[in-house]
């Protein structure tokens, strides 16, 4: 069964700000994915639909999501504004080390296998403090000057304490729009039949709904058409096959594409490089464990 890509981490902490310029939306943005550690996602600017598990959120500036390991998520930019966010990824073994020093920490963030997301809103003062610490953490993570590992621990401790205290005092209730079971069932069907030809009539017969209703419901709760979602998942599968040593023809055939020319064109448009170049970069180790 194919599934959303799992992003693994070599270094225990990743911390970075990211901006997506206007016009980069939908298919051109980051696909559905999940991590083997926690993600702290802070929304700063723009207009997005943020899909986490089977829920969808419309975040505002200062909204921060703590996403447990293995939870599938994706944000899609919806408006003309630049989309800005600050992301911290923390490997699960690293947060266990902090939790061993203070057990209340893990109680604040929830169990690592809880398949959940916690949401809180940072006011102006907390937001400024969090961004200041996160920027220092980002510099320490990526510059790696002498003794920066100590600074990483210090800044990360500040982040965790700030969030833990905010979570402990939070009474916020969030009611995201939960996607209907139909969307999850369609996604599972696509994963299981990804290398086969999937027609709307097949989905209608499988789930006993009108094909147009299935298509409209899927678009409403995922932000993508069925065709775009299937294409994206096939490209993700093709990337994995190329990283594992398949040649371009094998990756095309074994990821559900019937037409080689269409595969080359689609892969290049979505990934930003041809399958051949991607394969060469993978052999050279350019992508690490991703």
VMD Tcl script that draws the C-alpha trace (Angstrom):
set ca {
  {0.00 0.00 0.00}
  {1.42 3.39 -1.00}
  {1.12 6.24 1.45}
  {2.09 9.85 2.01}
  {5.87 10.27 2.13}
  {7.54 10.01 5.53}
  {10.15 12.71 6.09}
  {13.02 11.36 8.21}
  {15.57 13.47 10.04}
  {19.31 12.91 10.40}
  {19.93 15.86 12.75}
  {17.49 15.85 15.70}
  {16.23 19.41 15.11}
  {15.20 21.35 12.01}
  {14.15 24.98 12.27}
  {13.43 27.32 9.38}
  {11.17 30.07 8.12}
  {9.61 29.67 4.70}
  {7.82 32.04 2.35}
  {5.77 31.10 -0.69}
  {5.28 33.93 -3.14}
  {1.84 34.70 -4.55}
  {0.82 32.43 -7.39}
  {2.48 29.30 -6.02}
  {-0.57 27.30 -5.04}
  {-2.09 23.84 -4.99}
  {-0.16 21.38 -7.08}
  {3.04 23.48 -6.93}
  {3.20 23.57 -3.14}
  {4.36 20.96 -0.62}
  {2.37 17.71 -1.03}
  {0.69 15.67 1.71}
  {3.45 14.29 3.93}
  {4.19 13.20 7.49}
  {7.19 13.11 9.80}
  {8.79 10.59 12.13}
  {8.98 13.35 14.74}
  {6.94 16.31 15.99}
  {6.30 19.41 13.90}
  {5.65 22.86 15.35}
  {3.96 24.85 12.58}
  {3.51 28.58 13.21}
  {1.34 30.47 10.72}
  {2.44 34.07 10.13}
  {0.84 35.47 6.99}
  {-1.29 34.63 3.97}
  {-4.48 32.73 3.33}
  {-4.24 28.94 3.46}
  {-6.20 25.80 4.05}
  {-4.21 23.64 6.46}
  {-5.09 19.95 6.25}
  {-4.09 17.83 9.26}
  {-5.25 14.22 9.37}
  {-8.91 14.35 8.40}
  {-9.44 17.97 9.52}
  {-9.00 21.29 7.76}
  {-8.15 24.62 9.40}
  {-8.11 28.25 8.24}
  {-5.28 29.63 10.41}
  {-4.72 33.27 11.33}
  {-1.47 34.98 12.29}
  {-0.18 33.51 15.56}
  {-1.87 30.12 15.24}
  {0.57 27.35 16.15}
  {-0.02 23.65 15.53}
  {1.84 20.86 17.32}
  {1.57 17.85 15.04}
  {2.33 14.39 16.41}
  {4.54 11.91 14.52}
  {2.98 10.04 11.59}
  {0.12 12.54 11.15}
  {-0.40 13.43 7.48}
  {-0.63 17.17 6.77}
  {-0.41 19.78 4.06}
  {-1.04 23.53 3.62}
  {-2.36 25.02 0.38}
  {-2.11 28.75 -0.30}
  {-5.47 30.22 -1.31}
  {-4.98 33.95 -1.77}
  {-2.80 36.53 -3.52}
  {-0.76 37.30 -0.37}
  {2.67 35.88 0.35}
  {2.36 32.80 2.56}
  {4.79 32.88 5.53}
  {5.33 30.28 8.27}
  {7.95 29.16 10.77}
  {8.49 25.43 11.18}
  {10.38 23.43 13.80}
  {10.75 19.67 13.41}
  {11.88 17.75 16.46}
  {12.84 14.10 16.32}
  {10.87 11.97 18.80}
  {13.95 10.63 20.59}
  {15.04 14.22 21.27}
  {11.75 15.25 22.85}
  {11.86 12.08 24.97}
  {15.18 13.30 26.37}
  {13.59 16.58 27.41}
  {10.55 14.75 28.80}
  {12.86 12.61 30.95}
  {14.07 15.80 32.64}
  {10.52 17.11 33.16}
  {7.66 14.58 32.72}
  {5.11 17.41 32.55}
  {6.54 18.29 29.16}
  {5.20 15.19 27.43}
  {1.87 15.64 29.21}
  {1.63 19.09 27.64}
  {2.34 17.93 24.11}
  {0.47 14.64 24.27}
  {1.76 11.14 23.72}
  {3.95 10.80 20.64}
  {1.83 8.01 19.19}
  {-1.49 9.72 19.83}
  {-2.04 10.57 16.16}
  {-3.20 14.05 17.14}
  {-2.69 17.76 16.60}
  {-2.73 20.42 19.31}
  {-3.54 24.01 18.38}
  {-2.99 27.22 20.31}
  {-2.88 30.91 19.49}
  {0.08 33.10 20.39}
  {-0.70 36.70 21.29}
  {1.56 39.51 20.13}
  {4.02 39.22 23.05}
  {4.32 35.42 22.91}
  {4.52 35.54 19.11}
  {7.41 38.00 19.16}
  {9.20 35.93 21.80}
  {8.68 32.67 19.93}
  {9.92 34.12 16.62}
  {12.98 35.62 18.29}
  {13.91 32.29 19.88}
  {13.13 30.35 16.69}
  {15.37 32.61 14.61}
  {18.24 32.07 17.06}
  {17.56 28.34 17.05}
  {17.58 28.29 13.25}
  {20.96 30.04 13.11}
  {22.46 27.64 15.66}
  {21.12 24.59 13.81}
  {22.44 25.57 10.39}
  {25.62 27.54 11.11}
  {26.98 24.84 13.44}
  {29.75 26.99 14.91}
  {31.77 25.64 17.86}
  {29.49 25.02 20.87}
  {26.34 25.65 18.81}
  {24.96 22.27 19.95}
  {24.73 23.79 23.43}
  {22.90 26.80 22.02}
  {20.50 24.50 20.17}
  {19.60 22.82 23.47}
  {19.19 26.20 25.19}
  {16.95 27.73 22.52}
  {14.95 24.53 22.13}
  {14.36 24.46 25.87}
  {12.98 28.00 25.69}
  {10.63 27.02 22.87}
  {9.35 23.94 24.69}
  {8.84 25.78 27.96}
  {6.98 28.63 26.25}
  {4.66 26.23 24.44}
  {4.19 23.93 27.42}
  {3.08 26.85 29.60}
  {0.74 28.16 26.93}
  {-0.79 24.70 26.46}
  {-1.23 24.24 30.21}
  {-3.14 27.51 30.45}
  {-5.06 27.21 27.22}
  {-8.82 26.79 27.24}
  {-9.21 27.31 23.54}
  {-11.66 25.08 21.74}
  {-11.02 24.45 18.08}
  {-13.68 22.98 15.84}
  {-12.05 22.30 12.51}
  {-14.08 21.13 9.58}
  {-13.81 17.37 9.76}
  {-13.70 15.66 6.39}
  {-16.36 12.98 5.91}
  {-15.42 9.32 5.98}
  {-15.87 9.25 2.20}
  {-12.71 11.35 1.69}
  {-10.58 9.03 3.83}
  {-12.03 5.99 2.07}
  {-11.31 7.44 -1.37}
  {-7.75 8.28 -0.37}
  {-7.22 4.73 0.90}
  {-8.65 3.34 -2.34}
  {-6.23 5.51 -4.34}
  {-3.28 4.32 -2.23}
  {-4.25 0.69 -2.73}
  {-4.85 1.00 -6.51}
  {-2.28 3.68 -7.33}
  {-0.50 1.67 -10.02}
  {-3.80 0.76 -11.69}
  {-6.06 2.94 -13.80}
  {-8.55 4.73 -11.51}
  {-11.74 6.04 -13.11}
  {-14.48 8.12 -11.49}
  {-16.96 5.40 -12.45}
  {-14.90 2.90 -10.43}
  {-15.14 5.14 -7.36}
  {-18.88 5.64 -7.85}
  {-19.42 1.89 -8.06}
  {-17.19 1.23 -5.05}
  {-18.69 3.83 -2.71}
  {-22.29 4.04 -4.00}
  {-22.19 7.79 -4.58}
  {-22.60 9.80 -7.73}
  {-19.20 10.43 -9.35}
  {-19.72 14.21 -9.43}
  {-20.56 14.20 -5.71}
  {-17.39 12.22 -4.91}
  {-15.28 14.58 -6.99}
  {-16.80 17.74 -5.47}
  {-16.55 16.43 -1.90}
  {-12.91 15.40 -2.36}
  {-12.03 18.84 -3.77}
  {-13.86 20.62 -0.95}
  {-11.99 18.84 1.85}
  {-8.54 18.37 0.31}
  {-8.24 21.42 -1.90}
  {-7.29 19.19 -4.84}
  {-9.08 17.53 -7.70}
  {-9.01 13.75 -7.75}
  {-6.88 13.84 -10.89}
  {-4.30 16.17 -9.29}
  {-4.17 14.09 -6.12}
  {-3.64 10.84 -8.02}
  {-0.95 12.45 -10.17}
  {0.83 13.83 -7.11}
  {0.80 10.45 -5.38}
  {2.14 8.71 -8.49}
  {4.96 11.23 -8.77}
  {5.82 10.65 -5.09}
  {5.92 6.90 -5.77}
  {8.10 7.43 -8.85}
  {10.54 9.52 -6.79}
  {10.81 6.75 -4.23}
  {11.41 4.14 -6.94}
  {14.16 6.28 -8.49}
  {15.81 6.75 -5.10}
  {15.71 2.99 -4.58}
  {17.53 2.31 -7.85}
  {14.85 1.91 -10.54}
  {15.66 3.38 -13.92}
  {13.37 5.97 -15.49}
  {11.41 3.47 -17.60}
  {10.83 1.19 -14.60}
  {9.76 4.12 -12.41}
  {7.29 5.20 -15.11}
  {5.78 1.74 -15.51}
  {5.66 0.87 -11.81}
  {4.11 4.13 -10.64}
  {0.97 3.86 -12.74}
  {1.84 5.90 -15.84}
  {0.84 4.49 -19.20}
  {2.51 7.13 -21.35}
  {6.27 7.69 -21.03}
  {6.18 11.19 -22.53}
  {3.42 12.26 -20.14}
  {5.44 10.83 -17.23}
  {8.54 12.84 -18.18}
  {6.50 16.03 -18.65}
  {4.50 15.65 -15.43}
  {7.51 14.67 -13.31}
  {9.57 17.61 -14.57}
  {6.74 20.10 -13.98}
  {5.98 18.95 -10.45}
  {9.47 18.09 -9.16}
  {11.36 20.82 -11.00}
  {13.81 18.46 -12.70}
  {13.62 15.54 -15.09}
  {13.40 11.96 -13.77}
  {16.87 11.28 -15.18}
  {18.40 14.21 -13.31}
  {16.51 13.27 -10.15}
  {17.88 9.74 -10.42}
  {21.45 11.00 -10.84}
  {21.08 13.33 -7.84}
  {19.68 10.46 -5.76}
  {22.62 8.23 -6.65}
  {24.96 11.04 -5.62}
  {23.27 11.23 -2.23}
  {21.88 14.72 -2.79}
  {18.58 13.92 -1.06}
  {19.91 12.16 2.04}
  {17.19 10.02 3.62}
  {14.28 12.02 2.16}
}
mol new
graphics top color blue
foreach p $ca { graphics top sphere $p radius 0.5 }
foreach p [lrange $ca 0 end-1] q [lrange $ca 1 end] { graphics top cylinder $p $q radius 0.2 }
display resetview
